[in-house]
Amino acid sequence: MPRFSVIIPCFKVQGFLRECLDSVLDQSYRDIEVIAVDDCSPDGSGAILDEYAARDERVRVLHLEENAGLGRARNAGMPHATGDYLFFLDSDDTLTPGALRAMTDRLAETGDPDVLVFDYARTYWWGGTRRNVLARVLAEAGDGTFTAAERPEILDLLMVVWNKVYRRDFVEREGFTFPPGYYEDTPWTFPVMFSARRIATLDRICLNYRQRRQGNILSTTSRKHFDIHQQYERVFAFVDARPELAGWRPFLHAKMGEHCLDILAKPDRLPPSDKAEFFRRTAEMFRAYRPEGARVRPELRVLEGGYAAYRLRRQSGRAGRELGRRAVRARGAVAGRLGRVRTAVHTRRPLDPDLAVYSAFSHRGMLGDPAAIYHKAREIAPGLRGVWVVRDEEDAALLPPGTDHVILGSPRYRRVTERATYLVNNVNWPGTVPKRPGSVHIHTHQGTPLKYMGADLLGKPGARYGVDVPQMLRRADRWDYSLVANRHSELVWERAYPCHFTSLRTGSPRNDVLVGARPEDGAGFRRRHGIPDDHRVVLYAPTRRDYRRGGYVERIDLARLAADLGDGHTLVVRLHPSLATGPARGMGLSELHRRGVVVDATDEPHVEEVMLASDLLITDYSALMFDYANLDRPIVIHADDWGAYAASRGAYFDITAEAPGHVARSYRELAWLLASGAWRDEEAARLRSAFRDRFCEFDDGRAAERVVRTLMLGERMPGPAAVPRARSVPAGRDLLASS
C-alpha cells in the first residue's frame, strides 16, 4: 500500500502536463501511486499520460469517455486509490523538490491526522513568485493536531482542495465526494475541515500554484460564476444534516457573503448585464441562511440593501480613494516645498563637530562595518555623539538599550542628518540627505566584490532590472572616503563608482573580530541554537541569482546534505539577506529548522557570530567568503551554475580558477570532497593562503580604530600591518560519514 495516492485530472493541459508529472515522479520520496484521469481531453494530454504510464509502473491512467468536469474527474480516480493519503493535484501545478518527503515526515510526526494542510506559492506566467500571504497561520498552528473549532483561523486560508492531503479511510468513512459545477472545491473543503477530528499543518511550500495568463476557468467572464450559490447551498445542507456542526452556521453565513461579494467586485468575472441578478441572488441567500440573532459584519451589511445602493457605495468608495490619492499627492508636493525651505534654513546653521550619524543595510539596525566603527568611537572618542537611523520603532526596539536613534523621515532625522559632521553608511543615503561643505561621508561598502556593481551593471540589463544606476552614482557623489580591505576592492570601487572620493586602505572594520578570533568566540551562537560543543559546524551560505526572478534557486538538497554529514555535525544555513522575506525559506528551510535537521541562521543579526561558530564554509559566490577567509578555516566552493551566474550578473574574476579552497561542480563532487577529507588537505590550505594574501590584505584587526583615529579624531596612524595567521580547524574525523 503506497503512502500517497496522487490523483491528477487532466483537460487541455498538454503544455503543462509533463512538468506536473515530472515534479511528482522525480520526488526523492517514491512510495506513491499516480492516478491520472484523462477527462476526455481534446488535445494530446491523454497520449502524454499513456507515455508516462508505459515507462513508470507507479502511473495508472483512466480515460473517460466524455468530459465530466474537474470534480467528477477526481471522483473517478478515488475508487482506484489504495494509498494511505489522497492528494488531489491540478495538472498545471507542480510539486516543489522534497515536498512529499516533508509531508510524510510531518504525517509521521503528528500520528497520521485526518488532514494535513501545507503551504504553496503562486508562480506567475511572467516569472514572479509570491508565497501565500497567510503562511503565518500554518506556523502558528503549533506542532500537534487540532480541530477547526479549536483553530478557526485555519479556515482563513485559501479553501481549495489541492493545499491538503486527506487520510483515505477518513474520506471513505465520511463519504466525501466532489459535486459537479464551477466551484466544486467549496462543498468539499468546508465539510472536510468541519468534520476532521485531527488537523495538522506543514509550514513549507510544497506546491507551485500556476497563475496562467489565460485559461483559468475562475478568471473568465461567464454566468457560470452563479454556481457559487448552489455550492454554498450544498455546504449549508451538509451542516444542517449534522447537529454537532450547527455552531458553524454564523461563520459559514459570513463566508458565503464575503465570497460572493468578492466575485461581484472582480471586473472580469461576471458580464455587466448579469451583475444585478447575481447581487439579488446573493442577497436572497444571505437573508435565507442568516442564523437567528446573528450579527452582520459591517462590510456585509450592503447585502441587506438593493443593488442600486451597492453600486452607489462602490462608486463613492472609488471616488473617495481617488480624492485621497490626490490629497496625498498634494500633501507630498507641499511637504517637498517645505522640506526644501527647511533644508535651506538648517544648512545655514553650522555643523555639529561632535555629531556622527550611522546607518547600515538600509537602516535595519546596528550592524556591519558602521556598527564596528560606532563601538570603537564610543571607546576611544567618547566626546563624539553617535546617532543611529532606523526604519521604524520595531527596528529601534532591536538596538541596545540606551542607543540614541532617529526614525527615518522624522523631523529629528532631518535635523541630525543636516547638522552631522560624520555620516557613516554601507548603503547610499537617500537623496534627501544633503552633502554639506565640511561634512565627512564615510562609505564602508558591504564586503569585497565578486559580482558586478555600480556602473558596471550598465552592461548587464538583467542584473540591472529595477536599479537606477545614474541615481546610484549621483548619491555616491557625496562619498568622501571609500574603505577597502584589499587592492582588488580599491580598483573595483573606483571603476564601478566613477566619483570623487578617496580610497582608504583601512581594512574592513566588521572583520576586526574575525582577525582577532579566540577559541571561545562563537560559543554564544552554539548555545542559543542548542549545538553540542563537540559538533563540527558546517555553514552553508548561498547567494541570490540574477538569472531567476526573485533571486532564489535551490542548489542543494539541505536534508540530504545534513543526513550525509552524519552524527557529530550540525548544518547551519544562512540565506542572502535579500531572500529572507521571500518564499525561499518556505521551500523547506523553515520546516527543517523546526525539526532540528538544520539551523536556520538567516535572521541572525550579526553574521560575524555565525562565522565564528563554524568550522567550515560551503558557499557558491557569496561575498561572505572574503570575510570568512580571515579565520583561516576551510572553504569549499559549490559552483554548479557558475557559467549562468557569471553571464547574468557579471564577475570581476573567475572564482573557480582563483578559489579559496576546493571547487565542486556538482553535489556528487561536493559529497566526495567532504567524505574524503580533501576539504582540509594541503592543497586546500595552499589555496586558502593565496586567497587570504590577496583579499585580506589590509585586515589586521585595527580597521575600526584606524577609521576613528584618522577620519574623526584627525590623528595619524600607521597603515595595516601584515595579516596575522589565524588558527586552522583542528584535525578530526572526516566530515561525511560516507559518500
C-alpha positions in Angstrom: 0.0 0.0 0.0 1.6 3.3 -1.0 1.7 6.3 1.3 0.2 8.7 -1.2 -2.4 8.4 -4.0 -1.9 11.4 -6.2 -5.0 12.0 -8.3 -4.4 14.3 -11.3 -7.4 15.2 -13.5 -6.3 16.4 -17.0 -8.1 18.5 -19.5 -6.4 20.7 -22.2 -3.1 20.9 -20.3 -0.7 19.3 -22.8 1.6 22.4 -22.4 1.9 21.9 -18.7 1.4 18.3 -18.1 4.9 16.9 -18.4 6.2 19.5 -15.9 3.5 18.5 -13.5 4.1 14.7 -13.8 7.9 15.2 -13.6 7.6 17.2 -10.4 5.7 14.2 -8.8 7.7 11.3 -10.2 11.1 12.8 -9.7 10.5 13.3 -5.9 13.1 11.7 -3.7 10.1 10.1 -1.8 8.9 7.3 -4.1 6.2 5.5 -2.1 3.4 6.8 -4.2 0.9 5.9 -6.9 -0.3 8.4 -9.6 -3.9 8.1 -10.8 -4.1 10.3 -13.9 -7.6 10.9 -15.2 -7.9 11.9 -18.9 -11.2 13.9 -18.7 -11.8 13.3 -22.4 -9.3 16.0 -23.2 -9.3 17.0 -26.9 -5.6 17.8 -27.0 -2.6 15.5 -26.5 -2.9 15.1 -22.8 -4.2 11.5 -23.0 -1.2 10.4 -25.1 1.2 12.1 -22.7 -0.3 10.2 -19.8 -0.1 6.9 -21.6 3.6 7.6 -22.4 4.4 8.2 -18.7 2.4 5.1 -17.7 4.4 3.0 -20.1 7.7 3.9 -18.5 6.7 4.2 -14.8 4.7 1.5 -13.1 3.5 3.9 -10.5 1.3 5.7 -13.0 -2.2 4.5 -13.9 -4.4 6.2 -16.5 -8.1 6.4 -16.7 -9.6 7.6 -20.0 -13.1 9.0 -19.5 -15.5 8.6 -22.4 -17.0 12.1 -22.0 -15.9 15.2 -20.3 -17.1 15.1 -16.7 -15.5 18.3 -15.2 -12.9 18.7 -12.6 -14.8 17.5 -9.6 -16.3 14.4 -11.1 -12.9 13.5 -12.7 -11.4 13.5 -9.2 -14.3 11.2 -8.1 -13.5 8.9 -11.0 -10.0 8.5 -9.6 -10.8 7.9 -6.0 -12.1 4.3 -6.2 -8.8 3.3 -7.7 -6.7 4.8 -4.9 -5.0 2.4 -2.5 -2.7 4.9 -0.7 -2.9 6.0 3.0 -3.5 9.6 1.9 -5.3 11.2 -1.1 -3.6 14.2 -2.8 -5.6 16.0 -5.5 -3.1 17.8 -7.7 -4.2 20.1 -10.5 -2.4 19.2 -13.8 -0.9 22.6 -14.4 0.6 22.9 -10.9 3.9 21.4 -9.7 5.3 20.0 -6.5 8.4 21.6 -5.1 11.5 19.4 -4.6 11.3 17.4 -1.4 7.7 18.1 -0.9 6.4 14.5 -0.5 9.3 13.7 1.9 8.4 16.7 4.1 4.7 15.7 4.0 5.4 12.1 5.1 7.8 13.2 7.8 5.1 15.6 9.2 2.4 13.0 9.0 4.5 10.6 11.0 5.4 13.3 13.5 1.7 14.1 14.1 0.4 10.5 14.2 -1.4 10.3 10.8 -4.0 13.1 11.2 -7.2 13.3 9.1 -6.0 16.3 7.1 -2.5 17.8 6.6 -2.6 21.5 5.4 0.6 22.7 3.7 1.8 25.9 2.1 2.0 27.0 -1.5 3.4 29.8 -3.7 1.8 31.5 -6.6 4.0 31.3 -9.7 3.2 33.8 -12.4 3.4 33.3 -16.1 5.9 36.3 -16.2 8.3 34.6 -13.8 7.3 36.1 -10.5 6.7 34.0 -7.3 4.7 35.0 -4.2 4.2 33.0 -1.1 0.8 32.5 0.4 0.2 35.8 2.3 -1.3 33.8 5.3 1.6 31.4 5.7 1.9 32.6 9.3 -1.3 30.7 10.1 0.5 27.4 9.4 3.5 28.4 11.5 1.3 29.5 14.4 -0.8 26.3 14.4 1.9 24.5 16.5 3.5 21.1 16.5 0.4 19.0 17.3 -3.1 18.4 15.9 -6.3 20.3 16.3 -9.8 20.8 15.1 -11.1 23.7 13.0 -13.2 24.8 16.0 -10.0 25.0 18.1 -8.2 27.0 15.5 -10.8 28.6 13.2 -8.1 30.8 11.6 -7.2 27.7 9.5 -10.3 28.4 7.5 -8.9 31.9 6.5 -6.6 30.1 4.2 -7.5 29.6 0.6 -10.3 27.0 0.7 -9.2 24.8 -2.1 -8.6 21.1 -2.3 -5.0 21.0 -3.5 -3.2 22.5 -0.5 -4.1 19.5 1.7 -3.7 15.7 1.8 -6.5 13.6 3.3 -6.4 10.3 5.1 -8.2 7.9 2.7 -10.2 6.0 5.4 -11.4 9.3 6.8 -12.7 10.4 3.4 -14.3 7.0 2.8 -15.9 6.9 6.2 -17.5 10.3 5.8 -18.5 9.6 2.2 -16.9 12.8 0.8 -17.2 13.4 -3.0 -17.0 16.3 -5.4 -20.2 17.7 -6.9 -20.4 19.0 -10.4 -20.0 22.7 -11.0 -17.7 25.6 -11.3 -16.8 26.0 -7.6 -16.5 22.3 -6.7 -13.8 22.9 -4.1 -16.2 24.8 -1.8 -18.6 21.9 -0.9 -15.5 19.6 -0.4 -13.2 21.7 1.7 -15.7 23.2 4.3 -17.3 19.8 5.1 -13.9 18.1 5.3 -12.4 20.8 7.6 -15.6 20.9 9.8 -15.6 17.1 10.2 -11.9 16.4 10.7 -11.0 15.5 14.3 -7.3 15.9 13.8 -5.8 18.5 11.5 -2.0 19.2 11.2 -0.1 21.8 9.3 3.2 21.9 7.4 4.8 25.3 7.2 6.6 24.5 4.0 5.9 25.5 0.3 5.0 22.1 -1.2 3.2 23.3 -4.3 3.7 25.9 -7.0 0.2 27.2 -7.9 0.5 28.3 -11.5 -1.1 31.7 -12.3 -1.9 31.3 -16.0 -2.1 34.4 -18.2 -5.3 33.0 -19.7 -7.2 29.7 -19.3 -8.0 29.8 -15.5 -11.7 29.0 -15.5 -12.4 31.0 -12.3 -10.9 34.1 -14.0 -13.1 34.0 -17.1 -16.2 36.2 -17.7 -19.2 33.9 -17.6 -22.6 33.2 -16.0 -21.0 30.1 -14.6 -20.0 32.1 -11.6 -23.6 31.8 -10.4 -22.6 28.2 -9.5 -21.2 29.6 -6.2 -24.7 29.9 -4.8 -25.6 26.3 -5.4 -22.3 25.1 -3.9 -22.9 27.1 -0.7 -26.4 25.6 -0.5 -24.7 22.2 -0.5 -22.5 23.2 2.4 -25.4 24.5 4.4 -27.3 21.3 3.7 -24.3 19.3 5.0 -24.1 21.4 8.2 -27.9 21.2 8.7 -27.8 17.4 8.5 -25.3 17.2 11.3 -26.5 18.9 14.6 -23.0 18.8 16.0 -21.9 21.3 13.3 -24.7 23.8 14.0 -22.2 26.2 15.6 -20.6 26.7 12.2 -23.6 28.4 10.6 -22.7 32.0 11.6 -19.2 31.5 10.2 -20.5 29.9 7.0 -23.1 32.6 6.5 -20.4 35.3 6.7 -18.0 33.4 4.5 -20.7 32.9 1.8 -21.5 36.7 1.7 -17.8 37.6 1.6 -17.0 35.1 -1.2 -20.0 36.2 -3.3 -19.2 39.9 -2.9 -15.6 39.2 -3.9 -16.8 37.6 -7.1 -19.1 40.5 -7.8 -16.4 43.1 -7.2 -14.0 41.5 -9.7 -14.3 43.3 -13.0 -13.6 40.2 -15.1 -15.9 37.7 -13.6 -19.5 38.5 -14.5 -21.0 40.1 -17.6 -22.1 43.6 -16.6 -25.7 42.7 -17.6 -25.7 39.9 -15.0 -24.3 41.7 -12.0 -27.6 42.9 -10.7 -29.1 39.4 -10.9 -26.0 38.0 -9.1 -26.3 40.5 -6.3 -30.1 39.8 -5.8 -29.4 36.0 -5.7 -26.7 36.6 -3.1 -28.8 38.9 -1.0 -31.7 36.3 -1.1 -29.3 33.6 0.2 -27.8 35.9 2.7 -31.3 36.6 4.2 -32.5 33.0 3.9 -29.5 31.4 5.7 -28.9 34.1 8.3 -28.8 32.4 11.7 -31.3 33.7 14.2 -29.7 36.5 16.3 -26.5 36.6 14.3 -24.8 39.9 13.9 -23.9 41.0 10.4 -20.3 42.3 9.9 -20.3 46.0 8.7 -18.7 45.1 5.4 -21.6 42.6 4.6 -24.5 45.0 5.5 -24.5 46.1 1.9 -26.3 42.8 1.2 -29.3 44.0 3.2 -29.9 46.8 0.7 -30.5 46.8 -3.0 -28.2 46.6 -6.0 -28.5 50.4 -6.6 -27.3 51.1 -3.1 -24.4 48.6 -3.6 -23.3 50.3 -6.8 -23.6 53.8 -5.2 -21.4 52.6 -2.3 -18.8 51.1 -4.7 -18.7 54.3 -6.8 -18.4 56.6 -3.8 -15.7 54.3 -2.4 -13.7 54.6 -5.7 -14.3 58.4 -5.7 -13.1 58.7 -2.1 -10.0 56.7 -2.8 -9.2 58.9 -5.8 -9.7 62.0 -3.7 -7.5 60.5 -1.1 -4.7 59.9 -3.6 -5.0 63.4 -4.9 -4.7 64.7 -1.3 -1.7 62.6 -0.7 0.0 63.9 -3.9 -0.9 67.5 -2.9 0.5 67.0 0.6 3.6 65.5 -0.9 4.2 68.5 -3.1 3.7 70.9 -0.2 5.9 68.8 2.0 8.6 68.8 -0.7 8.5 72.6 -0.9 8.6 73.0 2.8 11.4 70.4 3.1 13.5 72.4 0.6 12.8 75.6 2.6 13.6 73.9 5.9 16.8 72.4 4.5 17.9 75.8 3.2 17.4 77.2 6.7 19.1 74.4 8.5 22.1 74.2 6.2 22.9 77.8 7.2 23.4 76.6 10.7 26.9 75.3 11.5 27.7 71.6 11.5 27.9 69.9 14.9 31.6 68.8 15.1 30.8 66.1 17.7 27.8 64.5 15.9 28.1 61.3 13.9 25.2 59.6 12.2 25.2 55.9 11.4 23.1 53.6 9.2 23.5 50.0 7.9 21.8 47.8 5.4 19.1 50.4 4.6 18.5 51.4 8.2 17.9 47.9 9.6 19.9 48.4 12.8 23.3 48.4 14.4 25.1 46.1 12.0 28.2 45.5 9.9 31.0 48.0 9.4 29.1 51.0 10.7 28.5 49.2 13.9 32.1 48.3 14.4 33.1 52.0 13.8 30.4 53.1 16.2 31.6 50.8 19.0 35.2 51.9 18.5 34.3 55.6 18.5 32.5 55.1 21.9 35.6 53.5 23.2 38.3 55.9 22.1 36.3 59.1 21.2 33.7 59.4 23.9 33.2 63.0 23.0 31.6 62.1 19.7 27.8 61.6 19.9 26.6 58.7 17.7 23.0 58.6 16.4 21.6 55.6 14.5 19.0 55.8 11.7 16.4 53.0 11.8 13.3 52.4 9.6 10.7 52.3 12.4 10.1 51.6 16.1 10.2 47.9 15.5 13.8 48.2 14.3 14.5 50.6 17.1 13.5 48.0 19.7 16.3 45.8 18.5 19.0 48.4 19.3 21.0 48.0 22.5 19.3 49.8 25.4 20.1 53.5 25.6 21.2 53.8 22.0 20.4 57.3 20.6 18.4 56.8 17.4 16.1 58.6 14.9 13.3 57.2 12.8 13.8 57.5 9.0 11.9 60.6 7.7 11.1 62.0 11.1 11.8 65.7 11.9 14.7 64.8 14.1 16.1 62.5 11.4 16.2 65.5 9.1 17.8 67.7 11.8 20.6 65.3 12.6 21.5 64.4 9.0 21.6 68.2 8.2 23.8 69.0 11.1 26.1 65.9 11.4 29.8 66.2 10.6 30.3 62.5 10.1 27.9 60.2 8.2 28.8 56.5 8.1 26.8 54.1 6.0 27.3 50.8 4.0 24.4 51.8 1.7 23.9 55.1 -0.1 22.0 57.7 1.9 18.6 58.8 0.5 18.7 61.6 -2.0 17.2 64.0 0.6 20.4 63.9 2.8 22.4 66.9 1.8 26.2 66.9 1.3 27.3 70.0 3.2 30.8 71.5 2.9 32.8 70.2 5.9 30.8 67.1 6.4 32.6 63.8 6.1 30.7 60.9 4.3 32.3 57.6 5.0 31.2 54.7 2.8 32.1 51.2 4.1 30.6 49.0 1.4 29.3 45.5 2.3 32.4 43.4 1.5 34.7 42.5 -1.3 33.0 42.5 -4.7 33.0 39.4 -6.8 29.8 40.3 -8.8 29.5 43.4 -10.9 28.4 46.6 -9.1 27.6 50.2 -9.8 28.3 51.5 -13.3 29.5 48.0 -14.4 25.8 46.9 -14.2 25.0 49.1 -17.2 26.2 46.2 -19.4 24.1 43.6 -17.6 20.4 44.5 -18.2 19.1 41.5 -16.3 21.0 42.3 -13.2 20.3 46.0 -13.5 16.5 45.4 -13.5 14.9 47.8 -11.0 18.2 49.6 -10.4 18.6 53.2 -11.3 22.4 53.3 -11.9 22.6 57.1 -12.7 20.8 57.9 -9.4 23.0 55.5 -7.6 26.1 57.3 -8.9 24.6 60.8 -8.0 24.2 59.6 -4.4 27.7 58.2 -4.4 29.0 61.6 -5.4 28.6 62.5 -1.7 31.2 60.0 -0.6 34.4 61.5 0.8 36.0 58.2 1.7 35.6 54.6 0.5 37.0 51.9 2.8 38.8 49.0 1.3 40.2 45.7 2.6 42.4 44.9 -0.4 43.7 46.3 -3.7 41.2 44.4 -5.7 38.3 46.3 -4.0 40.1 49.6 -4.4 40.3 49.1 -8.2 36.8 47.8 -8.5 35.1 50.6 -6.5 37.0 53.3 -8.4 35.8 51.7 -11.7 32.2 50.9 -10.6 31.7 54.3 -8.9 33.4 56.9 -11.0 33.0 59.6 -8.4 35.3 62.0 -6.5 36.1 60.0 -3.3 39.4 58.9 -1.7 40.0 55.2 -1.2 41.3 54.4 2.3 43.2 51.1 2.9 41.8 50.6 6.3 40.6 47.1 6.2 37.0 46.1 6.9 36.0 47.2 10.4 33.5 44.4 10.9 36.3 41.9 10.3 38.3 43.0 13.3 36.6 40.4 15.4 37.5 37.7 12.9 41.1 38.6 12.7 41.4 38.5 16.5 39.2 35.5 17.0 39.6 33.4 20.1 38.7 29.7 20.5 35.7 30.6 22.7 34.2 33.1 20.2 31.0 31.8 18.7 30.1 29.8 21.8 27.1 32.1 22.3 25.6 31.2 18.9 26.1 27.5 19.6 24.3 27.7 23.0 21.4 29.7 21.6 20.8 27.0 18.9 21.5 24.0 21.1 24.6 22.9 19.2 26.7 20.5 21.2 30.2 21.7 22.0 31.8 18.7 20.3 29.9 19.1 17.0 31.6 20.3 13.9 29.6 23.1 12.4 29.2 23.4 8.7 28.0 26.8 7.4 26.2 26.8 4.1 25.8 30.4 2.7 24.3 30.6 -0.8 23.9 33.9 -2.6 21.0 35.1 -4.8 20.8 34.6 -8.6 20.1 37.3 -11.1 19.0 34.9 -13.8 15.9 33.9 -11.8 13.2 36.3 -10.9 13.1 36.5 -7.1 16.7 35.5 -6.9 16.3 32.1 -5.3 17.5 28.9 -6.9 17.6 25.7 -4.8 21.1 24.3 -5.5 21.5 21.8 -2.7 19.0 19.4 -1.0 19.6 20.6 2.6 18.0 17.5 4.2 20.3 15.2 2.1 23.4 17.2 3.0 22.5 17.2 6.7 22.0 13.5 6.6 25.2 12.9 4.6 27.2 14.8 7.1 26.3 12.3 9.7 26.4 12.2 13.5 28.6 14.8 15.3 27.9 17.5 12.7 25.4 20.4 12.5 24.5 22.1 9.3 23.9 25.9 9.6 22.2 27.7 6.7 22.3 31.4 6.1 20.4 32.7 3.1 21.3 36.0 1.4 19.5 38.9 3.2 17.5 39.7 0.1 15.9 36.3 0.3 15.0 36.4 4.0 11.4 37.6 3.4 10.6 35.9 0.1 9.5 32.3 -0.5 12.9 30.8 -0.2 12.7 29.7 3.5 9.3 28.3 2.9 10.8 25.8 0.3 11.9 23.6 3.2 14.4 25.6 5.3 11.9 26.7 8.0 10.5 23.2 8.3 13.9 21.6 8.6 14.9 24.2 11.2 11.7 23.4 13.2 12.5 19.7 13.2 16.1 20.3 14.2 17.6 18.9 11.0 19.4 22.2 10.2 19.9 25.5 11.9 18.4 28.5 10.0 20.7 31.4 10.8 19.2 33.8 8.2 17.8 36.1 10.8 20.9 36.2 13.0 21.7 40.0 13.0 25.4 39.6 13.4 26.9 37.3 10.7 30.3 37.5 12.4 28.9 35.4 15.2 27.7 32.8 12.8 31.1 32.6 11.1 32.9 32.4 14.4 30.8 29.4 15.4 31.5 27.4 12.3 34.4 25.1 11.3 33.8 25.0 7.5 32.1 27.3 5.0 30.4 25.9 1.9 29.3 28.7 -0.4 28.8 29.4 -4.1 29.6 33.0 -4.9 28.7 34.9 -1.6 30.9 37.8 -0.6 30.9 36.1 2.8 33.9 34.0 1.7 36.2 37.0 1.6 35.4 37.8 5.3 35.5 34.2 6.3 39.0 33.8 4.9 40.2 35.9 7.8 39.5 32.9 10.1 41.9 30.7 8.1 39.3 27.9 8.2 38.4 25.7 5.2 36.2 27.0 2.5 34.6 24.8 -0.3 33.0 26.5 -3.3 29.9 24.8 -4.8 29.9 26.2 -8.4 27.4 24.0 -10.3 26.0 27.0 -12.1 29.0 29.3 -12.4 28.5 29.9 -16.1 24.9 31.0 -15.8 25.7 33.2 -12.7 28.7 34.9 -14.3 26.8 35.5 -17.6 23.8 37.0 -16.0 25.4 39.1 -13.2 29.0 39.6 -14.4 32.0 38.8 -12.3 35.4 40.6 -11.7 37.3 37.3 -11.8 36.7 33.6 -12.1 36.2 32.3 -8.6 36.5 28.7 -9.8 40.1 29.4 -11.0 41.1 31.6 -8.0 39.2 29.9 -5.3 39.8 29.9 -1.5 39.6 26.1 -1.4 38.4 23.2 -3.5 35.7 23.7 -6.1 32.8 21.2 -6.6 30.9 21.3 -9.9 28.1 19.0 -8.7 26.6 17.7 -5.4 28.4 14.4 -6.1 31.8 16.2 -6.2 30.8 18.1 -3.1 30.0 14.9 -1.2 33.3 13.4 -2.3 35.3 16.4 -1.1 33.6 16.2 2.3 33.7 12.4 2.7 37.3 12.0 1.6 38.8 14.8 3.8 40.1 16.7 0.8 38.2 19.8 2.1 41.1 20.3 4.5 44.1 18.8 2.7 47.4 20.5 1.9 46.0 21.8 -1.4 43.0 23.4 0.3 45.4 25.1 2.7 47.6 26.4 -0.1 44.6 27.8 -2.0 43.2 29.4 1.2 46.6 31.0 1.9 46.9 32.6 -1.5 43.3 33.8 -1.3 43.9 35.4 2.1 47.1 37.1 0.9 45.1 38.7 -1.9 41.8 39.6 -0.3 42.5 40.0 3.4 45.5 42.2 2.6 44.5 45.2 4.8 42.6 43.3 7.5 44.8 43.5 10.6 42.2 43.7 13.4 42.5 47.5 13.7 40.3 48.8 10.9 37.7 50.4 13.1 40.3 52.1 15.2 42.0 53.4 12.0 38.8 54.9 10.7 38.0 56.7 14.0 41.5 58.0 14.7 42.3 59.2 11.2 38.9 60.5 10.0 37.2 61.5 13.2 40.0 62.5 15.5 42.5 63.7 12.9 45.3 61.6 14.3 48.0 59.8 12.4 48.0 56.0 12.5 50.2 53.6 10.5 48.7 51.6 7.7 47.7 47.9 8.1 50.4 45.5 9.2 50.9 42.1 7.7 47.9 39.9 8.2 48.4 37.6 11.2 47.8 33.9 10.8 44.6 32.7 12.5 44.0 29.2 13.8 43.1 26.4 11.4 40.4 23.9 12.2 41.9 21.2 14.4 42.3 17.8 12.8 39.4 15.4 13.3 37.3 12.9 11.6 36.1 13.4 8.0 33.0 15.5 7.5 30.8 12.9 5.8 30.1 9.6 7.3 30.1 8.1 3.8 29.9 9.3 0.3 
